[in-house]
């Protein structure tokens, strides 16, 4: 049983979620989900709005009533590697095959595009928006986490990660919360810096597909439950879930729990 304290911590902030699973073959939709769509990736913004990348490469924003609001697609740029909806008024869509970032407005209309390769950043696996409107990324050629502006100029950088015995990173997700930068890497776990680029620690939370954070706690879906880890002491608390099969991931918000399947999403309201 989870204490009220932990529950309040969970619901203190909303979270965004990274990649769930790449679907390699067509999915037969059952039409029994609250949202029926072949899922590729799912993201949640701080307005409790779902953003779903489907198997066809279309990004769709849903409102709190799970109604379709807006859509975005550009099949000329390859697959959508990552979507950052930390700022729902300015979403970032990263097409990793071409190193292109698409900037979208609050209706998911294209504002403009930037090519990271034109700025000399190659093999970038994921990106994230910063709280001051810039972009975080990992540069493998420098083995550094960089913050760049909309023109590709470096605003801030960490030391070479070799200084912390961190080599050959392959970040799955980067996110900024509560003045901290969180880098999810399968080899090391979750690496944390402050928003000035100072190394803080590594949390050895491995074998996870994605995570959520409010900056004070890390939340991951494992063993049919949400495990909440305190960042300071890595204490673990369990948030129990319904006993279901076929779940790819679970997202939580202050009012909802979203069960994500290959063929859609079910939502349950928090009690």
C-alpha positions in Angstrom: 0.0 0.0 0.0 1.4 3.4 -1.0 1.3 6.1 1.5 -0.6 9.3 0.8 2.7 11.2 0.9 4.0 9.2 -2.1 0.7 9.6 -4.0 0.9 13.3 -3.5 4.4 13.3 -4.8 3.4 11.4 -7.9 0.6 13.9 -8.6 2.6 17.0 -7.8 3.7 17.4 -11.4 2.7 16.1 -14.8 5.2 14.1 -16.8 6.2 13.5 -20.4 7.1 10.1 -21.7 9.6 8.9 -24.3 9.6 6.1 -26.7 7.4 3.1 -25.9 8.0 0.5 -28.5 8.6 0.3 -32.2 5.9 -1.7 -34.0 7.4 -3.9 -36.6 4.3 -5.4 -38.2 0.7 -4.3 -38.7 -1.6 -4.3 -35.7 -5.2 -5.6 -35.8 -7.2 -3.0 -33.9 -9.9 -4.4 -31.6 -12.0 -1.3 -31.3 -12.3 -1.9 -27.6 -9.8 0.7 -26.4 -10.6 4.2 -25.3 -8.3 5.2 -28.1 -7.9 2.7 -31.0 -4.7 3.2 -32.9 -1.6 1.2 -33.6 0.9 2.7 -31.2 4.5 3.6 -31.9 5.2 6.3 -29.2 3.2 8.1 -26.6 3.9 11.4 -24.8 2.0 13.3 -22.2 2.2 17.1 -21.7 1.6 19.2 -18.6 -2.0 19.9 -19.6 -2.8 16.1 -19.5 -3.0 15.9 -23.2 -1.9 12.8 -25.0 0.3 12.9 -28.0 0.4 9.7 -30.0 2.7 8.8 -32.8 1.0 6.0 -34.7 2.4 3.3 -36.9 1.9 5.4 -40.0 4.1 8.2 -38.6 1.3 10.7 -37.7 1.5 12.7 -34.5 -2.0 13.3 -33.0 -2.8 15.5 -30.0 -5.8 14.5 -27.9 -7.5 16.7 -25.3 -8.4 15.6 -21.8 -11.6 14.0 -23.1 -9.6 11.9 -25.5 -10.9 13.8 -28.5 -8.6 14.5 -31.5 -7.4 18.1 -31.5 -4.6 18.3 -34.1 -2.4 16.2 -36.3 1.1 16.5 -37.8 2.8 14.3 -40.3 5.8 14.7 -42.8 6.6 11.4 -44.5 9.5 13.0 -46.3 11.6 13.1 -43.2 11.6 9.4 -42.1 10.4 8.1 -38.8 9.6 10.3 -35.8 12.4 9.4 -33.3 11.2 11.6 -30.4 8.6 14.2 -29.5 9.1 16.8 -26.7 5.9 18.3 -25.4 7.4 19.9 -22.3 6.0 23.2 -23.7 2.7 22.3 -25.4 2.8 25.7 -27.1 6.0 24.8 -28.9 6.4 21.1 -29.4 9.6 19.6 -30.9 9.5 16.7 -33.2 12.8 15.0 -34.0 13.3 13.0 -37.2 16.4 11.1 -36.2 17.1 9.6 -39.7 17.8 13.0 -41.1 18.8 14.9 -37.9 15.9 17.3 -38.4 13.9 19.1 -35.7 10.4 20.3 -36.6 9.1 23.1 -34.4 5.3 23.0 -34.1 2.9 25.5 -32.6 0.0 24.8 -30.3 -2.1 23.5 -33.2 0.8 21.2 -34.3 1.3 23.4 -37.4 4.9 23.6 -38.6 6.7 26.8 -37.6 10.1 25.8 -39.1 12.7 23.1 -39.3 16.3 22.9 -38.3 18.9 20.4 -39.5 21.4 19.4 -36.7 23.7 18.0 -39.3 24.0 21.4 -40.9 25.3 22.6 -37.6 27.8 19.8 -37.3 25.9 17.6 -34.9 25.8 14.0 -36.2 24.4 10.8 -34.8 22.2 12.6 -32.4 19.8 10.0 -30.9 17.4 12.3 -29.1 16.8 15.9 -28.2 14.9 17.8 -25.5 13.6 21.3 -24.9 15.1 23.3 -22.1 13.1 25.5 -19.8 14.6 28.6 -21.4 13.6 27.7 -24.9 16.8 26.1 -26.1 17.6 22.5 -27.0 19.5 19.7 -25.1 21.4 17.0 -26.9 24.2 14.6 -26.6 27.1 15.1 -29.0 29.0 11.8 -29.4 31.9 13.4 -31.1 32.6 15.5 -28.0 31.1 13.1 -25.4 29.3 16.0 -23.9 25.7 17.1 -23.2 25.1 20.4 -25.0 22.5 23.1 -24.8 22.2 24.8 -28.2 20.0 27.7 -29.3 17.7 27.8 -32.4 20.7 28.7 -34.6 22.8 25.7 -33.4 25.2 27.8 -31.2 26.4 26.2 -28.0 25.0 28.0 -24.9 26.2 25.5 -22.3 28.1 22.2 -22.2 29.1 19.6 -19.6 32.6 18.5 -19.1 33.7 15.5 -21.2 31.8 12.6 -19.8 35.0 10.6 -19.6 35.7 12.6 -16.5 32.8 10.7 -14.9 33.7 7.3 -16.4 30.8 7.6 -18.8 31.7 6.5 -22.3 29.9 5.7 -25.5 26.5 7.0 -24.4 23.4 6.1 -26.5 20.7 8.3 -24.8 17.1 7.1 -25.2 15.6 10.1 -23.6 16.7 13.5 -22.3 14.4 15.6 -20.2 14.7 18.8 -18.0 12.7 19.0 -14.8 13.1 21.1 -11.7 16.5 22.6 -12.8 17.9 19.1 -13.5 18.8 17.3 -16.7 18.0 13.5 -16.9 19.6 11.3 -19.5 18.3 7.8 -19.9 21.0 5.4 -21.2 20.5 1.6 -21.1 24.2 1.0 -20.2 24.4 3.3 -17.2 20.8 4.0 -16.1 19.6 7.6 -15.5 22.4 10.2 -15.5 21.6 13.5 -13.8 23.1 17.0 -14.2 22.0 20.3 -13.0 20.8 22.8 -15.6 24.2 24.5 -15.5 25.8 21.3 -16.8 27.3 20.2 -13.4 27.3 16.4 -12.9 25.2 15.2 -10.0 24.9 11.4 -10.0 23.9 8.2 -11.8 20.9 6.3 -10.7 21.5 2.7 -11.8 17.9 2.1 -12.8 18.3 -0.2 -15.8 16.2 -2.5 -18.0 13.4 0.0 -18.4 11.9 1.3 -21.6 11.1 4.8 -20.4 10.6 6.9 -17.3 8.7 9.9 -15.9 10.0 12.5 -13.5 9.0 15.5 -11.5 12.6 16.4 -10.8 12.5 14.9 -7.3 11.3 11.3 -8.1 11.7 8.9 -10.9 8.7 6.8 -12.0 9.0 3.7 -14.1 6.6 0.9 -15.1 7.8 -2.5 -14.0 6.2 -5.7 -12.9 2.6 -4.4 -13.4 3.2 -1.5 -11.1 4.7 2.0 -11.0 7.9 2.1 -9.1 8.7 5.5 -7.6 12.4 6.1 -6.8 13.5 9.1 -4.8 16.4 10.8 -6.6 18.1 11.8 -3.4 18.3 8.4 -1.7 17.0 6.0 -4.4 14.3 4.7 -2.0 11.7 2.7 -3.8 7.9 2.8 -3.3 5.3 0.9 -5.2 2.2 2.3 -6.8 -0.1 -0.7 -7.6 -2.0 -0.9 -10.9 -4.9 -3.0 -12.2 -3.9 -6.5 -13.2 -3.8 -6.4 -17.0 -2.1 -8.2 -19.8 -0.4 -6.9 -22.9 0.6 -3.6 -21.5 3.5 -1.9 -23.1 3.8 1.0 -20.7 1.8 3.1 -18.2 1.7 6.9 -17.9 0.4 8.7 -14.9 -1.0 12.3 -14.5 -2.7 14.0 -11.5 -6.1 12.8 -12.6 -5.5 9.8 -14.9 -3.6 6.5 -15.4 -3.1 5.6 -19.1 -2.6 1.9 -20.0 -0.7 1.7 -23.3 -1.1 -1.3 -25.6 0.1 -2.0 -29.1 -3.5 -1.4 -30.4 -4.4 1.6 -28.4 -4.8 3.3 -24.9 -7.2 2.8 -22.0 -7.6 5.5 -19.4 -8.7 5.2 -15.8 -9.4 8.1 -13.6 -7.6 8.4 -10.2 -9.8 7.9 -7.2 
